[in-house]
Amino acid sequence: MKVILDIAGGYRRGELNEWFNQERGHAVGDADARTAAITKWAQNRYGAWLDANGHSDYAITDVTDTSFAIDFTYEDDADNFRRNIGGRIVEE
C-alpha cells in the first residue's frame, strides 16, 4: 500500500531549502541531486518516526519537488502512518 505526502510549502521554503543550501548545495541546480536530497530529507524526517514506531518494511519512492510516496509492505503500517502523520492512501 502506498501513502502519498505533499511537501508543505513552509517546508519547501524553509527547512527543505536550508537542507539543500547547508547540506547539499549542489542539489539546488541538479535535478538528480535534488531528488536524492529530498529523498534523504524525507527519510530523515518521516523515516525516523516510522523506525521509532516499529515500521521497518517501507520505501520512499516517487519523489518530486512537491511530494513523495511511502510504499508500505503492510496495510496496517500505512493506515497507522496516515492516521498519525497524514497523507493519502493510494491502493495498488
Buried (B, 14 or more C-beta within 10 A) or exposed (E): BBBBBBBEEEBBEEEBEEBBEEEBEEBEEEEEBBBBBBBBBBBEBBBEEBEEEEBEEBEBEEBEEEBBBBBBEEEEBBBBBBEEBEBEBEEE
